[in-house]
Amino acid sequence: MKIEKYSFGKMVIKGETYTSDLMIIGNRIYSNWRRKAGHFLDENDIQEILEYPMSSLFIGTGAFGRMKIDPKLINLLEKLGLSCLYSGKTDDAVIEFNKNNNSNKCGLFHLTC
C-alpha cells in the first residue's frame, strides 16, 4: 500500500481522502484513530497493531511533531524485533512508509499538529 498524498489534516490513499488520524495495519485502513491521551502515544493505543505479525512500523507524529511517544512503547517495539521502526514528523514518516514494500508494514499517522 502507498500513501498518495499528505498535507496538514489530509491524507489520500487509494484515491480516498481521510481527514482524521489513521492506523494502517497491512492493507487495512482504520480512520478516525484516537489516542486516550490525545498527543501522547502508548501501548494501550495500538493493541490491534501489537497483535498483527508486522515487520515494520512507521509513526507519523504530526506536521509539527506534537504527538509524543512513550519511551516504554519504543522499548517494547524494539524488543519485538521489528526490522524497521521509524518515527518522525508525518510528512517524513509517509516518505519512509512508501519506500517500504513489505506487505506486513503498519503505520500510525497523526494528520494535524
Backbone as a printed PyTorch tensor [residue, N CA C, xyz], in Angstrom:
tensor([[[  0.8370,  -1.1730,   0.0000],
         [  0.0000,   0.0000,   0.0000],
         [  0.8880,   1.2440,   0.0000]],

        [[  0.4720,   2.2280,  -0.7450],
         [  1.1840,   3.5040,  -0.8200],
         [  0.2490,   4.6350,  -0.4190]],

        [[  0.8230,   5.6320,   0.2070],
         [  0.0840,   6.8500,   0.5310],
         [  0.3190,   7.8060,  -0.6260]],

        [[ -0.7550,   8.2260,  -1.2630],
         [ -0.6390,   9.0580,  -2.4530],
         [ -0.2830,  10.5080,  -2.1290]],

        [[ -0.8310,  11.0150,  -1.0150],
         [ -0.5870,  12.4200,  -0.7050],
         [ -0.8440,  12.6610,   0.7740]],

        [[ -0.0100,  13.5260,   1.3470],
         [ -0.2480,  14.0000,   2.7040],
         [ -0.0560,  15.5030,   2.7300]],

        [[ -0.9840,  16.1840,   3.3590],
         [ -0.8460,  17.5980,   3.6930],
         [ -1.5430,  17.7790,   5.0320]],

        [[ -1.2880,  18.8840,   5.6830],
         [ -1.8260,  19.1120,   7.0220],
         [ -3.3140,  18.7710,   7.0860]],

        [[ -3.6560,  17.7700,   7.9080],
         [ -5.0440,  17.3980,   8.1160],
         [ -5.6660,  16.5380,   7.0470]],

        [[ -4.8740,  16.0890,   6.0610],
         [ -5.4600,  15.3080,   4.9710],
         [ -4.4590,  14.2830,   4.4370]],

        [[ -4.9690,  13.0650,   4.1830],
         [ -4.1490,  12.0200,   3.5810],
         [ -4.9950,  11.3120,   2.5270]],

        [[ -4.3720,  10.9980,   1.3910],
         [ -5.0680,  10.3060,   0.3140],
         [ -4.4190,   8.9390,   0.1060]],

        [[ -5.2490,   7.8920,   0.1710],
         [ -4.8060,   6.5140,  -0.0440],
         [ -5.8250,   5.8460,  -0.9480]],

        [[ -5.3380,   5.2360,  -2.0160],
         [ -6.2080,   4.5510,  -2.9790],
         [ -7.3440,   5.4550,  -3.4640]],

        [[ -7.0220,   6.7170,  -3.6600],
         [ -7.9980,   7.6740,  -4.1670],
         [ -8.9800,   8.2060,  -3.1420]],

        [[ -8.9540,   7.6900,  -1.9300],
         [ -9.8740,   8.1360,  -0.8850],
         [ -9.1720,   9.1240,   0.0390]],

        [[ -9.8550,  10.1990,   0.3750],
         [ -9.3010,  11.2310,   1.2320],
         [ -9.7440,  11.0030,   2.6740]],

        [[ -8.7740,  11.0470,   3.5750],
         [ -9.0260,  10.9020,   5.0110],
         [ -8.6530,  12.2090,   5.6960]],

        [[ -9.4800,  12.6150,   6.6650],
         [ -9.2300,  13.8770,   7.3570],
         [ -9.1010,  13.6950,   8.8730]],

        [[ -8.9360,  12.4630,   9.3000],
         [ -8.6720,  12.2150,  10.7190],
         [ -7.5200,  11.2230,  10.8080]],

        [[ -6.9360,  11.1180,  11.9860],
         [ -5.7600,  10.2690,  12.1800],
         [ -6.0370,   8.8360,  11.7300]],

        [[ -4.9780,   8.1950,  11.2230],
         [ -5.1210,   6.8600,  10.6330],
         [ -4.2160,   5.8360,  11.2860]],

        [[ -4.7280,   4.6080,  11.3270],
         [ -3.9310,   3.4470,  11.6770],
         [ -4.0240,   2.5200,  10.4710]],

        [[ -2.8650,   2.1350,   9.9430],
         [ -2.8110,   1.2150,   8.8050],
         [ -2.1940,  -0.0790,   9.2960]],

        [[ -2.9200,  -1.1690,   9.1150],
         [ -2.4430,  -2.4920,   9.5060],
         [ -2.4710,  -3.3550,   8.2550]],

        [[ -1.2860,  -3.6360,   7.7150],
         [ -1.2240,  -4.3840,   6.4600],
         [ -1.9180,  -3.5980,   5.3650]],

        [[ -2.9820,  -4.1670,   4.7940],
         [ -3.7360,  -3.4970,   3.7360],
         [ -5.0450,  -2.8960,   4.2280]],

        [[ -5.2170,  -2.8190,   5.5440],
         [ -6.4540,  -2.2730,   6.1070],
         [ -6.2010,  -0.8830,   6.6940]],

        [[ -7.1420,   0.0030,   6.4580],
         [ -7.0420,   1.3830,   6.9350],
         [ -8.1290,   1.6160,   7.9790]],

        [[ -7.7270,   2.1030,   9.1290],
         [ -8.6650,   2.4430,  10.1920],
         [ -8.6320,   3.9600,  10.3530]],

        [[ -9.7120,   4.6080,   9.9340],
         [ -9.7550,   6.0630,  10.0410],
         [-10.3020,   6.4620,  11.4080]],

        [[-10.0880,   7.7060,  11.7280],
         [-10.5260,   8.2690,  12.9990],
         [ -9.8560,   7.5800,  14.1920]],

        [[ -8.5940,   7.2060,  14.0280],
         [ -7.8150,   6.5980,  15.1080],
         [ -7.5370,   7.6550,  16.1710]],

        [[ -7.7810,   7.3110,  17.4080],
         [ -7.5830,   8.2440,  18.5180],
         [ -6.7320,   7.6120,  19.6090]],

        [[ -6.0130,   8.4680,  20.2970],
         [ -5.2500,   8.0450,  21.4590],
         [ -5.9790,   8.4910,  22.7100]],

        [[ -5.8560,   7.7120,  23.7580],
         [ -6.5560,   8.0490,  25.0020],
         [ -6.0830,   9.3740,  25.5750]],

        [[ -4.8040,   9.6800,  25.3900],
         [ -4.2430,  10.9050,  25.9630],
         [ -3.9120,  11.9400,  24.8850]],

        [[ -4.7010,  11.9740,  23.8210],
         [ -4.5210,  12.9960,  22.7900],
         [ -3.1880,  12.9420,  22.0700]],

        [[ -2.2710,  13.8070,  22.4580],
         [ -0.9770,  13.8980,  21.7830],
         [  0.0950,  13.0310,  22.4220]],

        [[ -0.3090,  11.9410,  23.0490],
         [  0.6340,  11.0090,  23.6700],
         [  0.2660,   9.6050,  23.2390]],

        [[  1.2420,   8.8730,  22.7060],
         [  1.0260,   7.5180,  22.1990],
         [  1.6450,   6.5120,  23.1520]],

        [[  0.8300,   5.5620,  23.6170],
         [  1.3820,   4.4980,  24.4530],
         [  0.8460,   3.1460,  23.9890]],

        [[  1.2750,   2.1070,  24.6600],
         [  0.9450,   0.7300,  24.2730],
         [ -0.5600,   0.4950,  24.1570]],

        [[ -1.3450,   1.0850,  25.0360],
         [ -2.7940,   0.8680,  25.0250],
         [ -3.4610,   1.3960,  23.7580]],

        [[ -2.8150,   2.3140,  23.0720],
         [ -3.3970,   2.9220,  21.8690],
         [ -3.2060,   2.0790,  20.6160]],

        [[ -2.3730,   1.0390,  20.7040],
         [ -2.0380,   0.2920,  19.4770],
         [ -2.1710,  -1.2230,  19.6540]],

        [[ -3.1060,  -1.6560,  20.4730],
         [ -3.2620,  -3.0850,  20.7200],
         [ -3.4940,  -3.8800,  19.4320]],

        [[ -4.2710,  -3.3250,  18.5070],
         [ -4.5380,  -4.0270,  17.2440],
         [ -3.2430,  -4.2880,  16.4780]],

        [[ -2.3590,  -3.3180,  16.4920],
         [ -1.0880,  -3.4590,  15.7810],
         [ -0.1910,  -4.4790,  16.4750]],

        [[ -0.1920,  -4.4650,  17.7880],
         [  0.6680,  -5.3990,  18.5210],
         [  0.2550,  -6.8530,  18.2930]],

        [[ -0.9940,  -7.0740,  17.9270],
         [ -1.4880,  -8.4260,  17.6540],
         [ -1.2410,  -8.8520,  16.2050]],

        [[ -0.8110,  -7.9420,  15.3660],
         [ -0.5880,  -8.2120,  13.9480],
         [  0.8760,  -8.6260,  13.7270]],

        [[  1.1260,  -9.5990,  12.8600],
         [  2.5170, -10.0270,  12.6160],
         [  3.2650,  -9.0480,  11.7120]],

        [[  3.5200,  -7.8600,  12.2270],
         [  4.1490,  -6.8170,  11.4140],
         [  5.6620,  -6.9750,  11.3920]],

        [[  6.2290,  -6.4600,  10.3400],
         [  7.6880,  -6.4300,  10.2420],
         [  8.2110,  -5.0040,  10.3020]],

        [[  7.3430,  -4.0420,  10.0310],
         [  7.7480,  -2.6390,  10.0010],
         [  6.6390,  -1.7710,  10.5690]],

        [[  7.0380,  -0.7440,  11.3120],
         [  6.0650,   0.2010,  11.8570],
         [  6.5680,   1.6200,  11.6270]],

        [[  5.6950,   2.4460,  11.0910],
         [  6.0080,   3.8370,  10.7990],
         [  5.0410,   4.7060,  11.5860]],

        [[  5.5820,   5.6430,  12.3480],
         [  4.7630,   6.5080,  13.1870],
         [  4.9640,   7.9540,  12.7500]],

        [[  3.8820,   8.5640,  12.2960],
         [  3.9010,   9.9830,  11.9440],
         [  3.3730,  10.7820,  13.1150]],

        [[  4.2120,  11.6260,  13.6760],
         [  3.8820,  12.3430,  14.9050],
         [  3.2030,  13.6900,  14.6780]],

        [[  2.7690,  13.9600,  13.4590],
         [  2.0900,  15.2120,  13.1390],
         [  2.9700,  16.1230,  12.3030]],

        [[  2.3620,  17.1270,  11.7100],
         [  3.0980,  18.0540,  10.8460],
         [  4.2080,  18.7700,  11.6060]],

        [[  3.9800,  19.0300,  12.8860],
         [  4.9710,  19.7270,  13.7070],
         [  5.5710,  18.8180,  14.7810]],

        [[  5.2230,  17.5360,  14.7300],
         [  5.7770,  16.5740,  15.6790],
         [  5.2240,  16.6770,  17.0860]],

        [[  3.9960,  17.1230,  17.2320],
         [  3.4260,  17.3190,  18.5730],
         [  3.0870,  16.0340,  19.3060]],

        [[  2.7820,  14.9530,  18.5740],
         [  2.4480,  13.7040,  19.2540],
         [  3.7310,  13.0760,  19.7940]],

        [[  3.7500,  12.8190,  21.0790],
         [  4.9150,  12.2190,  21.7290],
         [  4.6820,  10.7270,  21.9300]],

        [[  5.7670,   9.9740,  21.9170],
         [  5.6860,   8.5210,  22.0510],
         [  6.2780,   8.1200,  23.3980]],

        [[  5.5380,   7.3130,  24.1280],
         [  6.0060,   6.8070,  25.4130],
         [  7.2970,   6.0080,  25.1920]],

        [[  8.3810,   6.3500,  25.8740],
         [  9.6320,   5.5900,  25.7270],
         [  9.4640,   4.0950,  26.0260]],

        [[  8.5250,   3.7600,  26.9120],
         [  8.2530,   2.3430,  27.2070],
         [  7.7160,   1.6310,  25.9680]],

        [[  6.9380,   2.3390,  25.1630],
         [  6.4110,   1.7490,  23.9310],
         [  7.5380,   1.5060,  22.9340]],

        [[  8.4430,   2.4520,  22.7960],
         [  9.5890,   2.2710,  21.8970],
         [ 10.3980,   1.0520,  22.3290]],

        [[ 10.6420,   0.9170,  23.6250],
         [ 11.3800,  -0.2480,  24.1290],
         [ 10.6510,  -1.5450,  23.8150]],

        [[  9.3420,  -1.5620,  23.9890],
         [  8.5500,  -2.7560,  23.6850],
         [  8.6480,  -3.1120,  22.2090]],

        [[  8.5150,  -2.1360,  21.3420],
         [  8.5680,  -2.3850,  19.9000],
         [  9.9430,  -2.9080,  19.4880]],

        [[ 10.9800,  -2.3700,  20.0870],
         [ 12.3280,  -2.8540,  19.7770],
         [ 12.5120,  -4.2860,  20.2630]],

        [[ 11.9410,  -4.6140,  21.4250],
         [ 12.0240,  -5.9840,  21.9450],
         [ 11.2740,  -6.9670,  21.0540]],

        [[ 10.2510,  -6.4800,  20.3590],
         [  9.5060,  -7.3390,  19.4360],
         [ 10.3210,  -7.6510,  18.1790]],

        [[ 11.4420,  -6.9640,  18.0380],
         [ 12.3520,  -7.2530,  16.9370],
         [ 11.9100,  -6.7340,  15.5870]],

        [[ 11.2800,  -5.5950,  15.5600],
         [ 10.8710,  -5.0300,  14.2730],
         [ 12.0970,  -4.7420,  13.4190]],

        [[ 12.0200,  -5.1100,  12.1610],
         [ 13.1390,  -4.8310,  11.2670],
         [ 13.2090,  -3.3490,  10.9410]],

        [[ 12.0880,  -2.6660,  11.0450],
         [ 12.0520,  -1.2380,  10.7500],
         [ 11.0800,  -0.5760,  11.7050]],

        [[ 11.5760,   0.3520,  12.4760],
         [ 10.7480,   1.1700,  13.3550],
         [ 11.1410,   2.6070,  13.0780]],

        [[ 10.2150,   3.3610,  12.5100],
         [ 10.5080,   4.7420,  12.1600],
         [  9.4760,   5.6420,  12.8230]],

        [[  9.9270,   6.7210,  13.4380],
         [  9.0100,   7.7350,  13.9370],
         [  9.5900,   9.1110,  13.6180]],

        [[  8.7080,   9.9990,  13.2460],
         [  9.1060,  11.3540,  12.9150],
         [  7.8940,  12.1330,  12.4530]],

        [[  8.1190,  13.3550,  12.0130],
         [  7.0140,  14.1610,  11.5110],
         [  6.2860,  13.3890,  10.4150]],

        [[  4.9960,  13.6180,  10.3070],
         [  4.1730,  12.7960,   9.4200],
         [  4.6270,  12.8460,   7.9720]],

        [[  5.0390,  13.9900,   7.4620],
         [  5.4710,  14.0200,   6.0610],
         [  6.6890,  13.1190,   5.8450]],

        [[  7.6180,  13.0800,   6.7910],
         [  8.7840,  12.2020,   6.6810],
         [  8.3950,  10.7350,   6.8530]],

        [[  7.4740,  10.4640,   7.7770],
         [  7.0210,   9.0880,   8.0010],
         [  6.3190,   8.5380,   6.7600]],

        [[  5.5840,   9.3830,   6.0520],
         [  4.9190,   8.9590,   4.8140],
         [  5.9590,   8.5570,   3.7640]],

        [[  7.0030,   9.3460,   3.6300],
         [  8.0670,   9.0210,   2.6670],
         [  8.6810,   7.6700,   2.9920]],

        [[  9.0090,   7.4450,   4.2600],
         [  9.6140,   6.1760,   4.6630],
         [  8.6400,   5.0130,   4.4970]],

        [[  7.3780,   5.2300,   4.8320],
         [  6.3400,   4.2130,   4.6650],
         [  6.2460,   3.7900,   3.2020]],

        [[  6.2530,   4.7630,   2.3100],
         [  6.1200,   4.4670,   0.8790],
         [  7.3540,   3.7760,   0.3020]],

        [[  8.5130,   3.9920,   0.8910],
         [  9.7330,   3.3280,   0.4210],
         [  9.7240,   1.8380,   0.7440]],

        [[  9.0060,   1.4570,   1.7930],
         [  8.9930,   0.0750,   2.2740],
         [  7.9240,  -0.7120,   1.5240]],

        [[  8.3300,  -1.7870,   0.8660],
         [  7.3950,  -2.5720,   0.0610],
         [  6.8520,  -3.8030,   0.7700]],

        [[  7.1430,  -3.9580,   2.0470],
         [  6.6890,  -5.1230,   2.7890],
         [  5.1770,  -5.0750,   2.9830]],

        [[  4.5040,  -6.1930,   2.7500],
         [  3.0490,  -6.2300,   2.9050],
         [  2.6230,  -6.2790,   4.3720]],

        [[  3.5430,  -6.5690,   5.2670],
         [  3.2240,  -6.6300,   6.7000],
         [  3.5860,  -5.3450,   7.4300]],

        [[  3.6810,  -4.2400,   6.7010],
         [  4.0130,  -2.9760,   7.3620],
         [  2.7530,  -2.3590,   7.9620]],

        [[  2.9710,  -1.5600,   9.0020],
         [  1.8900,  -0.8520,   9.6760],
         [  2.2670,   0.6150,   9.8130]],

        [[  1.2640,   1.4440,   9.9470],
         [  1.5130,   2.8690,  10.1200],
         [  0.5320,   3.5030,  11.0740]],

        [[  1.0160,   4.4530,  11.8270],
         [  0.1970,   5.2800,  12.7170],
         [  0.4660,   6.7210,  12.3220]],

        [[ -0.5670,   7.4320,  11.9070],
         [ -0.3460,   8.7590,  11.3670],
         [ -1.2490,   9.7940,  12.0140]],

        [[ -0.6230,  10.7510,  12.7220],
         [ -1.3200,  11.9180,  13.2650],
         [ -1.2800,  12.9560,  12.1500]],

        [[ -2.4430,  13.3900,  11.6880],
         [ -2.5050,  14.2040,  10.4710],
         [ -2.3970,  15.7130,  10.6940]],

        [[ -2.5960,  16.1420,  11.9140],
         [ -2.5570,  17.6010,  12.1240],
         [ -1.2750,  17.9890,  12.8550]],

        [[ -1.3860,  18.6770,  13.9340],
         [ -0.2350,  19.2870,  14.5980],
         [  0.7950,  18.2720,  15.0700]]])
